[in-house]
Amino acid sequence: MKNLTDTLHDLHAGRVSATQLVQLALIQAKEAGATFISLLEASALEQAHQTDLRRLHRQPLSPFDGVPIAVKDLFDVKGSVTTAGSLMRSAIAPATKDAAVIQNLRRLGMIVIGKTNLSEFAYSGLGLNPGFGTPVAQSDSAYVRAPGGSSSGSAIAVQRGIVTAALGTDTAGSIRVPAAFNGLAGFKSSTARYDLRGVHPLAVTLDSLGPIARTVEDCRLLDSAMRGCLPTQAKPVALDEHCFVVDSEVLNDSKIQSAVAANLRLFVDQLKQRGAQVEWRSVNTVRRTRALISTSGWLGAIEAWALLHTVVEDADAGRMDPRVRSRLLKAKDISIHTHSLLRDARRRLQGEMAQELGDRILLLPTVLHVAPALAALEADDDVFAQVNLDTLAITMVGSLLDMPGVAMPSGIDESGLPTSVLFSSLTGQDDRLLDICCAIEQAL
């Protein structure tokens, strides 16, 4: 499937109809294993028909009118069950209205074809789901790889070409990681950017939303739609007027794979050739934030326990993914003192990052490694736990500090597996970050 930008052009020119796009997407979705938890076939086809009538009479709701998208099954979509990836919620009543961002998309004519799979309750960076199955990419790799999580199905729906873009959520890396593992672009917003009503929460101070797509430009377009805005051109950006800070300490991390580091360096070299200013140095706030998470725990775990403890301790909790349940149970005994310490430290570190970074853009590897083999994770709980921590080690920093982030492909390793770089800025600078990353994408 073409990217979102090309699809908008094709719809406008009449080279393709919304019905054709939706029919093809539904066929591919049914063939994509565990990528979707549910499909909205009847409503999607009816909406496509209405779009085609509007376009026939030159009255589209917007340039987005007729574009099929996929939505992570944390978003309420009227008439469908919001499972949050858990069998324990499969029998609840369907949503009676759309989540706020879904309402925005519908007003512009975008068509939700289905609800995508995810790690149960969005509580894993690897994307495995023993209840609904684990979505996997189309790949020539000798081993089936983990899709990345928790927005696994959304990423795989784009990677397989079922849709041009999909919605995800990100609390510790859940958009950026699956984008990285699958050679896609992913945008994690500042927490206040979107209206979160109708999105099943995980950690109330860390939850954010965003798109996964084939290009950063497509992410920028879908970001506009999620806020109910018509598409606009990215603001022109001169790369030689911006400074990027590469955290040299992270590149010396013992767990970073050689291809990840090498591809990041090549990416930075290309940036410098286009005139960008680049500083290589240790970023103290990144180091201090990683140390805090390592020694004191994850704020998101405490907030997740507060929201999910009744489910985890329910008599029917044996139906949960045991890895998710055991990790949530570990948060049960975290003290009020530790919770307070983490919240205070978060505010302090946000201030320190503002002083240290200023208007510069932070550049890191999105993940220290490429997508791991799925079989090894399924076979050994200890391996799963360690790889999950390693996978989220970088993205958790931006989540704790509420930094918007854009994950972009940086190359491949010797086996052809994607590597990724992560651009982040201070909270609230989402538009500026997206414009800069679009300029980088165009330049490179």
HURAJO-V492708 format. One record per residue. RES is the residue in three letters. SS is DSSP state (H for helix, E for strand, L for the rest). PHI is phi in whole degrees, -180 to 180 (NA if undefined). OMEGA is omega in whole degrees, 0 to 359 (999 if undefined). Layout:
BEGIN
res:ss:phi:omega
RES:SS:PHI:OMEGA
RES:SS:PHI:OMEGA
END
This chain:
BEGIN
res:ss:phi:omega
MET:L:NA:177
LYS:L:-69:177
ASN:L:-79:184
LEU:H:-63:181
THR:H:-59:180
ASP:H:-66:179
THR:H:-65:177
LEU:H:-60:178
HIS:H:-63:182
ASP:H:-65:178
LEU:H:-64:181
HIS:H:-63:182
ALA:H:-82:181
GLY:L:79:179
ARG:L:-76:178
VAL:L:-150:178
SER:L:-104:176
ALA:H:-62:179
THR:H:-62:178
GLN:H:-63:180
LEU:H:-63:183
VAL:H:-70:179
GLN:H:-59:179
LEU:H:-64:180
ALA:H:-61:180
LEU:H:-67:177
ILE:H:-61:181
GLN:H:-66:180
ALA:H:-62:180
LYS:H:-68:181
GLU:L:-95:190
ALA:L:-102:174
GLY:L:59:186
ALA:L:-92:183
THR:L:-65:181
PHE:E:-111:171
ILE:E:-87:177
SER:E:-149:176
LEU:E:-114:181
LEU:L:-110:192
GLU:H:-61:185
ALA:H:-63:182
SER:H:-68:180
ALA:H:-65:180
LEU:H:-68:178
GLU:H:-65:178
GLN:H:-64:178
ALA:H:-64:178
HIS:H:-61:179
GLN:H:-65:176
THR:H:-60:182
ASP:H:-62:177
LEU:H:-65:179
ARG:H:-63:181
ARG:H:-69:177
LEU:H:-59:180
HIS:L:-96:178
ARG:L:55:179
GLN:L:-131:179
PRO:L:-64:178
LEU:L:-66:180
SER:L:-173:173
PRO:L:-60:180
PHE:L:-79:188
ASP:L:-59:178
GLY:L:101:181
VAL:L:-80:176
PRO:E:-79:177
ILE:E:-135:175
ALA:E:-114:187
VAL:E:-132:176
LYS:E:-55:185
ASP:L:-78:164
LEU:L:-112:181
PHE:E:-90:173
ASP:L:-70:172
VAL:L:-125:186
LYS:L:-50:177
GLY:L:92:179
SER:L:-120:178
VAL:L:-80:175
THR:L:-93:187
THR:L:-80:189
ALA:L:56:178
GLY:L:73:184
SER:L:-120:175
LEU:H:-62:181
MET:H:-68:179
ARG:H:-109:187
SER:L:-69:182
ALA:L:-105:179
ILE:L:-74:181
ALA:L:-68:175
PRO:L:-62:178
ALA:L:-64:181
THR:L:-93:175
LYS:L:-154:181
ASP:L:-74:168
ALA:L:-60:186
ALA:H:-57:181
VAL:H:-70:176
ILE:H:-68:175
GLN:H:-58:178
ASN:H:-61:180
LEU:H:-64:181
ARG:H:-66:179
ARG:H:-60:179
LEU:L:-92:176
GLY:L:94:178
MET:L:-73:190
ILE:E:-118:177
VAL:E:-82:181
ILE:E:-91:182
GLY:E:178:181
LYS:E:-106:186
THR:E:-89:181
ASN:L:-70:181
LEU:L:-163:169
SER:L:-60:185
GLU:H:-56:183
PHE:H:56:178
ALA:H:64:189
TYR:L:-110:174
SER:L:-172:178
GLY:L:-93:186
LEU:L:-107:172
GLY:L:90:179
LEU:L:-74:176
ASN:L:-148:182
PRO:L:-69:181
GLY:L:-76:183
PHE:L:-102:184
GLY:L:91:181
THR:L:-107:177
PRO:L:-70:181
VAL:L:-133:183
ALA:L:-78:166
GLN:L:-78:188
SER:L:-155:174
ASP:L:-94:182
SER:L:-62:180
ALA:L:-68:181
TYR:L:-123:173
VAL:L:-70:187
ARG:E:-108:174
ALA:L:-63:183
PRO:L:-80:189
GLY:L:86:183
GLY:L:-144:8
SER:L:-88:185
SER:L:-81:187
SER:H:-65:183
GLY:H:-65:179
SER:H:-64:178
ALA:H:-66:182
ILE:H:-68:177
ALA:H:-62:177
VAL:H:-79:181
GLN:H:-60:180
ARG:L:-81:179
GLY:L:79:179
ILE:L:-70:176
VAL:L:-132:179
THR:L:-83:182
ALA:E:-159:182
ALA:E:-146:178
LEU:E:-94:175
GLY:E:-137:171
THR:E:-125:183
ASP:E:-147:178
THR:L:-113:178
ALA:L:-143:182
GLY:L:148:195
SER:L:-73:168
ILE:L:-100:187
ARG:H:-67:181
VAL:H:-67:179
PRO:H:-63:174
ALA:H:-62:181
ALA:H:-63:183
PHE:H:-65:187
ASN:L:-117:176
GLY:L:67:183
LEU:L:-117:172
ALA:E:-99:178
GLY:E:-142:181
PHE:E:-119:172
LYS:E:-102:186
SER:L:-85:162
SER:L:-62:187
THR:L:-63:185
ALA:L:-90:188
ARG:L:-70:184
TYR:L:-116:173
ASP:L:-79:185
LEU:L:-92:179
ARG:L:-62:179
GLY:L:86:175
VAL:E:-111:181
HIS:L:-62:185
PRO:L:-80:171
LEU:L:-124:178
ALA:L:-138:197
VAL:L:-65:180
THR:L:-93:184
LEU:L:-115:185
ASP:L:-62:174
SER:E:-142:182
LEU:E:-119:175
GLY:E:166:180
PRO:E:-97:167
ILE:E:-121:184
ALA:E:-153:180
ARG:L:-80:182
THR:L:-136:175
VAL:H:-66:178
GLU:H:-58:177
ASP:H:-65:176
CYS:H:-61:180
ARG:H:-64:179
LEU:H:-64:181
LEU:H:-70:174
ASP:H:-57:177
SER:H:-60:181
ALA:H:-63:179
MET:H:-62:178
ARG:L:-96:177
GLY:L:78:185
CYS:L:-106:174
LEU:L:-72:181
PRO:L:-67:176
THR:L:-132:175
GLN:L:-74:173
ALA:L:-63:178
LYS:L:-67:178
PRO:L:-60:181
VAL:L:-130:173
ALA:L:-94:185
LEU:H:-61:181
ASP:H:-73:177
GLU:H:-100:183
HIS:L:-126:181
CYS:E:-117:180
PHE:E:-115:179
VAL:E:-109:177
VAL:E:-98:181
ASP:E:-77:183
SER:H:-66:181
GLU:H:-67:178
VAL:H:-64:180
LEU:H:-69:176
ASN:L:-97:178
ASP:L:-59:183
SER:L:-65:184
LYS:L:-96:180
ILE:L:-77:179
GLN:L:-77:187
SER:H:-60:181
ALA:H:-66:179
VAL:H:-63:180
ALA:H:-68:182
ALA:H:-64:180
ASN:H:-68:175
LEU:H:-65:180
ARG:H:-63:178
LEU:H:-63:179
PHE:H:-62:180
VAL:H:-65:177
ASP:H:-59:179
GLN:H:-67:175
LEU:H:-60:181
LYS:H:-64:178
GLN:H:-64:177
ARG:L:-90:174
GLY:L:98:181
ALA:L:-67:174
GLN:E:-87:183
VAL:E:-131:175
GLU:E:-110:173
TRP:E:-103:180
ARG:E:-165:174
SER:L:-72:177
VAL:L:-101:188
ASN:H:-59:183
THR:H:-68:175
VAL:H:-64:180
ARG:H:-61:182
ARG:H:-69:179
THR:H:-69:177
ARG:H:-62:179
ALA:H:-66:179
LEU:H:-62:180
ILE:H:-63:182
SER:H:-67:186
THR:H:-94:187
SER:H:-109:178
GLY:L:103:187
TRP:L:-108:179
LEU:H:-55:180
GLY:H:-62:178
ALA:H:-67:179
ILE:H:-65:181
GLU:H:-70:177
ALA:H:-66:178
TRP:H:-63:180
ALA:H:-61:181
LEU:H:-84:192
LEU:H:-114:187
HIS:H:-62:179
THR:H:-68:177
VAL:H:-71:183
VAL:H:-64:182
GLU:L:-98:179
ASP:L:-67:180
ALA:L:-63:181
ASP:L:-95:187
ALA:H:-67:175
GLY:H:-64:178
ARG:H:-82:180
MET:L:-75:169
ASP:L:-59:185
PRO:H:-60:178
ARG:H:-69:178
VAL:H:-65:182
ARG:H:-64:182
SER:H:-66:179
ARG:H:-69:177
LEU:H:-68:179
LEU:H:-63:179
LYS:H:-64:179
ALA:H:-79:183
LYS:H:-59:187
ASP:H:-96:177
ILE:L:-71:189
SER:L:-76:175
ILE:H:-61:179
HIS:H:-61:179
THR:H:-65:177
HIS:H:-59:179
SER:H:-64:179
LEU:H:-60:182
LEU:H:-67:180
ARG:H:-65:179
ASP:H:-66:180
ALA:H:-64:179
ARG:H:-60:180
ARG:H:-61:181
ARG:H:-65:181
LEU:H:-69:176
GLN:H:-61:177
GLY:H:-65:179
GLU:H:-66:179
MET:H:-66:178
ALA:H:-60:179
GLN:H:-71:186
GLU:H:-78:185
LEU:H:-94:182
GLY:L:60:181
ASP:L:-94:176
ARG:L:-76:177
ILE:E:-108:179
LEU:E:-82:181
LEU:E:-122:182
LEU:E:-138:165
PRO:E:-67:178
THR:L:-67:178
VAL:L:-134:182
LEU:L:-74:185
HIS:L:-145:174
VAL:L:-80:181
ALA:L:-58:181
PRO:L:-77:177
ALA:E:-62:184
LEU:H:-68:187
ALA:H:-60:181
ALA:H:-65:179
LEU:H:-71:180
GLU:H:-71:187
ALA:H:-85:190
ASP:L:-141:181
ASP:H:-63:181
ASP:H:-68:176
VAL:H:-62:178
PHE:H:-56:184
ALA:H:-61:182
GLN:H:-70:180
VAL:H:-66:178
ASN:H:-62:177
LEU:H:-62:180
ASP:H:-63:182
THR:H:-64:185
LEU:H:-94:189
ALA:L:-58:182
ILE:L:-90:184
THR:H:-67:179
MET:H:-62:180
VAL:H:-62:180
GLY:H:-63:179
SER:H:-67:181
LEU:H:-63:182
LEU:L:-93:179
ASP:L:55:178
MET:L:-98:172
PRO:L:-62:183
GLY:E:-142:176
VAL:E:-120:174
ALA:E:-92:181
MET:E:-132:176
PRO:E:-61:179
SER:E:-119:182
GLY:E:147:179
ILE:E:-135:175
ASP:L:-91:184
GLU:L:-66:178
SER:L:-98:180
GLY:L:86:180
LEU:L:-86:185
PRO:E:-69:167
THR:E:-115:189
SER:E:-149:173
VAL:E:-116:184
LEU:E:-123:175
PHE:E:-104:181
SER:E:-136:177
SER:L:-139:182
LEU:L:-69:182
THR:L:-54:179
GLY:L:89:182
GLN:L:-96:186
ASP:H:-60:183
ASP:H:-62:180
ARG:H:-61:180
LEU:H:-63:180
LEU:H:-64:179
ASP:H:-63:179
ILE:H:-64:181
CYS:H:-68:174
CYS:H:-64:178
ALA:H:-66:177
ILE:H:-63:180
GLU:H:-59:181
GLN:H:-68:182
ALA:H:-70:185
LEU:L:-96:999
END
